[in-house]
Amino acid sequence: MPTSSMLLLLADGRFPAGAHAHSGGLEAAVAAGRVTDLGTLGEFLRGRLATAGLVGAAFAAAAHRAVPTADRAAELGRLDAELDARTAAPALRTVSRRQGRALLRAGRAIWPYAPFGDLPGGAAGPHQPLVFGLLAAAAGLSRTETALAAAHGTVTGAASAGVRLLGLDPYHVQALLIALAGACDTTAADAARAADGPPEELPAAAAPLADIHAEAHVTWEVRLFAS
């Protein structure tokens, strides 16, 4: 299968890794009255792309880079620790590792002969961006394509949640994603370049309000999304 097709498959929200169950923090932002319409959804997505999108894409690209190295396990361990340090909210660390486990199950079923090996994180599992980078390498994607698919996923999931949470016109939401395409490409390129450096120097863009929202969201008894 051509690499371009693999890129589309991994970037597709229907990939069986449970991403549809997560709003990327949008549900809590809607409940707090910070996202109320298409305009504020656009602001939310731009902020998410510049923070979680950049960090996740950089770590996915770095995990992709680590695949052919002799000390892959040690490198992935460093990446896992650094990503943990960049994820301030315990709720988001739990979600990232839970999504990593789900993505790994899908990857092992789809690419049963890929040498995923032992991964960091213990019973909790590795962080989702690291697993995504390993799967992208198994699929034959380049490092830049890996970063692009990872960055793309951080905004499309939340955009889809916006349709459900706010009753927005899906055509207008898709137009919003088209308008963000250039920023997504730029974020992916920046992330891929950053992956050339050591794990300690990877992007650490933070969104403190998103961390606060995540901690509040996890306490809700009734919610539409897992995060």
C-alpha positions in Angstrom: 0.0 0.0 0.0 1.4 3.4 -0.9 2.7 5.5 2.0 0.1 8.2 1.2 -2.7 5.7 1.8 -1.1 4.7 5.1 -1.0 8.3 6.2 -4.7 8.7 5.5 -5.5 5.5 7.4 -3.6 6.5 10.5 -5.0 10.1 10.4 -8.6 8.8 10.1 -10.6 9.2 13.3 -12.2 5.8 12.6 -8.9 4.0 13.2 -9.9 1.5 15.9 -8.0 3.0 18.9 -10.9 4.6 20.8 -10.1 8.2 19.9 -13.8 9.0 19.2 -14.4 8.6 23.0 -12.3 11.7 23.8 -13.0 15.4 23.2 -9.5 16.7 23.7 -10.7 18.8 26.7 -13.5 20.4 24.7 -16.3 19.0 26.9 -15.0 20.7 30.0 -14.3 23.9 28.1 -17.9 23.9 26.8 -19.2 23.3 30.3 -17.1 26.2 31.6 -18.6 28.5 29.0 -15.3 29.1 27.2 -16.4 27.5 24.0 -19.8 28.4 22.8 -19.9 28.7 19.1 -17.9 28.2 15.9 -15.6 31.2 16.6 -14.6 30.1 20.0 -14.2 26.5 18.8 -11.7 27.8 16.3 -9.8 29.6 19.1 -9.8 26.4 21.2 -8.5 24.3 18.3 -5.7 26.8 17.5 -4.6 26.8 21.1 -4.7 23.0 21.2 -2.6 22.7 18.1 0.0 25.1 19.5 0.3 23.2 22.7 -0.8 19.5 22.9 -0.5 19.3 19.1 3.1 20.5 18.9 4.2 18.4 21.9 2.4 15.2 20.8 3.6 15.5 17.2 7.2 16.1 18.3 7.2 13.1 20.7 5.6 10.9 18.0 8.3 11.9 15.5 11.0 11.3 18.1 9.6 7.8 18.8 9.7 7.2 15.1 13.3 8.2 15.0 14.2 5.9 17.9 12.9 2.7 16.1 16.1 1.8 14.1 18.5 2.8 16.9 20.5 0.2 18.9 19.4 1.6 22.2 15.7 2.0 21.3 14.4 0.8 24.7 16.5 3.4 26.6 15.5 6.1 24.1 11.8 5.4 24.4 12.2 5.3 28.2 13.7 8.8 28.1 10.9 10.0 25.9 8.3 8.5 28.1 9.7 10.2 31.2 10.0 13.6 29.4 6.5 13.4 28.1 5.3 12.5 31.6 7.0 15.6 32.9 5.3 17.8 30.3 1.8 16.4 31.2 1.1 18.3 34.4 -2.4 17.0 35.1 -2.6 13.5 36.5 -5.9 13.0 34.7 -4.2 13.7 31.3 -1.3 11.4 32.1 -3.8 8.6 32.8 -5.7 9.4 29.6 -2.6 9.4 27.5 -1.4 6.1 28.7 -4.9 4.6 28.4 -5.0 5.7 24.8 -1.5 4.4 24.3 -2.6 0.9 25.4 -5.6 1.0 23.1 -3.5 2.2 20.2 -0.9 -0.5 20.8 -3.6 -3.2 20.8 -4.8 -2.0 17.4 -1.2 -1.8 16.1 -0.3 -5.3 17.2 -3.4 -6.7 15.5 -2.8 -4.8 12.3 1.0 -5.3 12.1 1.5 -8.5 14.0 5.1 -8.9 12.9 6.2 -5.4 13.8 8.9 -5.4 16.5 7.2 -3.3 19.1 9.0 -5.1 21.9 8.9 -4.1 25.5 7.7 -0.5 26.0 8.0 2.0 28.9 5.2 2.8 31.3 4.8 -0.6 33.0 1.3 -1.8 33.6 0.0 1.7 32.9 1.4 1.5 29.3 3.3 4.0 27.2 2.0 7.5 26.3 -0.1 7.6 23.2 2.3 9.8 21.1 5.1 7.3 21.5 2.9 4.4 20.4 1.7 6.5 17.5 5.3 7.1 16.4 6.0 3.3 16.5 2.9 2.5 14.5 3.7 5.1 12.0 7.2 3.6 11.5 5.6 0.1 11.1 3.3 1.6 8.5 6.2 3.0 6.6 5.5 6.7 7.2 8.3 9.2 7.2 9.0 11.2 10.3 7.3 14.3 8.9 4.3 12.3 7.9 4.2 10.9 11.4 4.2 14.4 12.9 1.5 15.6 10.5 -0.9 12.7 11.3 -0.3 13.3 15.1 -0.9 17.0 14.9 -4.0 16.5 12.7 -5.5 14.1 15.2 -5.2 16.7 18.0 -7.7 19.0 16.3 -10.0 16.7 14.3 -11.1 14.8 17.4 -12.0 18.0 19.3 -13.7 19.4 16.2 -15.9 16.4 15.8 -16.7 16.6 19.5 -17.8 20.2 18.9 -20.5 19.0 16.5 -21.9 16.8 19.2 -21.5 19.1 22.2 -22.7 22.3 20.6 -24.9 21.1 17.7 -22.7 23.0 15.2 -23.1 22.6 11.5 -20.7 19.9 10.4 -20.0 21.7 7.1 -18.9 24.8 9.0 -16.7 22.7 11.3 -15.0 21.1 8.3 -14.5 24.5 6.8 -12.8 25.5 10.1 -10.5 22.5 9.8 -9.6 23.5 6.3 -8.7 27.0 7.5 -6.4 25.4 10.1 -4.6 23.2 7.6 -1.7 25.5 7.0 -1.2 25.9 10.8 -1.3 22.1 11.1 1.3 21.7 8.4 3.6 24.3 10.1 3.2 22.6 13.5 4.0 19.2 12.0 7.2 20.6 10.3 8.3 22.3 13.5 7.7 19.1 15.5 9.6 16.9 13.0 12.6 19.3 13.2 12.5 19.4 17.0 12.6 15.5 17.0 16.3 15.8 15.9 17.2 17.0 19.3 17.5 15.1 22.6 14.3 14.2 24.5 15.1 16.9 27.1 14.9 19.6 24.5 11.6 18.6 22.8 8.8 21.2 22.9 7.2 21.8 26.3 4.3 24.1 25.3 1.7 24.0 28.2 -2.0 24.9 28.6 -2.6 25.3 32.3 -6.3 25.9 31.9 -6.7 22.7 30.0 -5.0 20.9 32.9 -7.4 22.4 35.3 -10.4 21.5 33.1 -9.1 17.9 32.9 -8.9 17.5 36.6 -12.4 18.9 37.0 -13.8 16.7 34.1 -12.6 13.5 35.6 -14.7 14.0 38.7 -18.0 14.3 36.8 -20.5 11.5 37.4 -22.1 12.1 34.0 -20.2 13.0 30.9 -20.3 12.4 27.2 -16.6 11.9 26.6 -13.9 10.1 28.6 -11.7 13.2 28.5 
